[in-house]
Amino acid sequence: MNYEIRIACTDEIELVHQTMMLAFEEYRGRLHPPSGALSENTESILSKISEHGGGALLVWSGDKPVGSAQYFFRESFLYVGRLSVIPEARGQGLGKAIMKHFEKLAAQLHYSEIRLGVRLSLPENLRFYRKLGYEIAEEHEYPERTDGWYIMSKQVRSEHGMISKDNAEHYVWGNDCDGWDRTLA
């Protein structure tokens, strides 16, 4: 499969949402408590992105979105959430390609770490991230004690000192897309 991974613009958040819903539908009724992804909408995604800084990626195969993910900047790490590959595009390395894309993005922006959350009741996802070199950093439990999640982490190497979104020069490009200059002044 030929594909392109790129940052989603504001007017593409509906496509990010649709892709996520297709990918997470298999968890409906399977997880307790239910996945928060299934209750998100475009407004909540936009709110989360603007509140925490960050954005979303879209993976395209021709003119069709086949994957997406959301990301946020924290003090010293990049947080990745809602990694989504639609069912008919799975098994072709897209999830791995998305995570490699984030690793390059983190290194380019001089973040030394990527973190993400994985439900304990989804061991196949845990195996996926472990194969990519992510390690368990924290364990959490839902108040209902019916499930929990790991925060997983991977160190990302950068050749330069630490630059974060907070100290990089911000610019806007395209149709309401945000960018940050990763070079030190």
C-alpha positions in Angstrom: 0.0 0.0 0.0 1.3 3.4 -0.9 0.5 6.0 1.7 1.3 9.6 2.8 1.4 10.7 6.4 0.9 14.4 7.1 -0.3 16.9 9.7 -4.1 17.4 9.5 -5.3 21.0 9.0 -8.2 22.3 11.1 -10.7 21.7 8.3 -9.6 18.0 8.2 -10.5 17.3 11.9 -13.8 15.7 10.8 -11.7 13.1 8.7 -9.5 12.5 11.8 -12.7 11.9 13.8 -14.2 9.6 11.2 -11.0 7.5 10.9 -10.7 7.2 14.6 -14.4 6.1 14.9 -13.9 3.4 12.3 -10.8 2.1 14.0 -12.2 2.2 17.6 -15.6 0.7 16.7 -14.3 -2.8 17.5 -13.9 -1.7 21.2 -17.6 -0.8 21.6 -19.1 -2.9 24.3 -15.7 -4.7 24.8 -14.1 -2.2 27.3 -15.3 -1.3 30.7 -15.3 1.6 31.2 -15.8 2.3 27.5 -13.1 3.9 25.4 -13.3 7.7 25.5 -12.5 7.7 21.8 -16.1 6.5 21.1 -17.6 9.6 22.8 -15.4 12.2 21.1 -16.5 14.5 18.4 -14.8 17.1 16.2 -15.4 19.8 18.7 -13.9 17.8 21.6 -10.9 16.9 19.5 -10.3 20.6 18.5 -10.8 21.6 22.1 -8.2 19.1 23.3 -5.7 20.1 20.7 -6.1 23.8 21.5 -6.0 23.3 25.3 -2.9 21.1 25.2 -1.2 22.3 22.1 -0.5 19.8 19.4 -2.5 18.5 16.4 -3.4 15.4 14.5 -2.0 13.3 11.7 -3.8 11.8 8.8 -2.6 8.8 6.8 -3.8 8.9 3.2 -3.9 6.0 0.7 -4.7 7.9 -2.6 -7.6 10.1 -1.8 -8.9 8.1 1.2 -7.9 8.6 4.8 -6.9 5.2 6.3 -5.3 6.2 9.6 -4.9 9.0 12.1 -3.5 9.9 15.5 -3.5 12.9 17.9 -0.6 14.4 19.7 0.1 17.0 22.4 3.2 18.7 23.6 4.2 18.5 27.3 7.1 20.0 29.1 9.7 17.4 28.1 7.8 14.9 26.0 5.4 14.4 23.1 2.2 12.5 24.0 0.5 10.4 21.3 -3.1 9.4 21.6 -5.9 7.7 19.5 -3.6 5.9 17.1 -6.1 4.7 14.5 -5.9 2.5 11.5 -9.1 1.5 9.7 -9.8 -2.2 9.7 -9.2 -2.8 5.9 -5.8 -1.1 6.1 -4.4 -3.0 9.1 -1.5 -5.5 8.9 0.4 -3.3 6.4 2.7 -1.5 8.8 0.7 1.8 9.0 0.6 1.8 12.8 4.4 1.4 12.9 4.9 4.0 10.2 2.7 6.5 12.2 4.8 5.9 15.4 8.1 6.3 13.4 6.7 9.5 12.1 6.1 10.7 15.6 9.6 9.7 16.7 11.1 11.8 13.8 8.8 14.7 14.7 9.8 14.5 18.4 13.5 14.4 17.5 13.1 17.3 15.0 11.4 19.4 17.7 14.0 18.3 20.2 11.8 16.3 22.5 13.6 13.5 24.2 10.7 11.3 24.9 7.3 10.0 23.6 4.6 8.8 25.9 1.2 7.1 25.2 -1.5 5.2 27.1 -2.4 1.6 26.5 -5.4 -0.2 28.1 -4.4 -3.3 30.1 -7.4 -5.2 28.6 -5.8 -4.8 25.1 -2.7 -7.0 25.3 -2.3 -6.9 21.5 -1.8 -3.1 21.7 0.7 -3.6 24.5 2.7 -6.1 22.4 2.6 -3.7 19.4 4.2 -0.8 21.4 6.7 -3.1 23.1 7.9 -4.3 19.7 8.5 -0.7 18.8 10.7 -0.2 21.9 8.2 1.4 24.3 8.4 0.5 28.0 6.0 0.7 30.8 6.5 3.9 32.8 3.4 4.0 35.0 0.4 1.9 35.8 -3.1 3.3 36.5 -6.5 1.9 37.4 -9.9 3.2 36.6 -12.1 4.0 39.6 -14.4 1.1 38.8 -11.4 -1.2 39.1 -12.6 -3.0 35.9 -9.6 -2.1 33.9 -6.5 0.0 33.9 -3.9 1.4 31.6 -0.1 1.8 31.2 1.7 5.0 30.3 4.4 3.7 28.0 7.5 5.7 27.1 10.3 5.7 24.6 13.4 7.8 24.6 14.0 9.7 21.3 17.4 10.9 20.4 18.1 14.3 19.2 21.4 15.8 18.1 20.6 19.2 19.7 19.5 20.6 23.0 15.9 20.5 24.2 13.4 22.7 22.4 9.8 22.6 23.2 6.7 24.1 21.7 6.8 26.7 24.5 10.1 28.1 23.5 10.0 27.6 19.7 8.8 30.3 17.3 5.2 29.6 16.3 3.9 30.2 12.7 0.7 29.5 10.8 0.7 27.9 7.3 -1.8 26.6 4.8 -5.4 26.5 5.9 -5.1 27.2 9.7 -2.2 24.8 10.3 0.2 25.5 13.1 3.9 25.0 13.0 6.9 25.7 15.3 10.4 26.6 14.2 12.7 24.0 15.8 15.9 25.9 15.4 17.5 27.6 18.3 17.8 31.4 18.0 
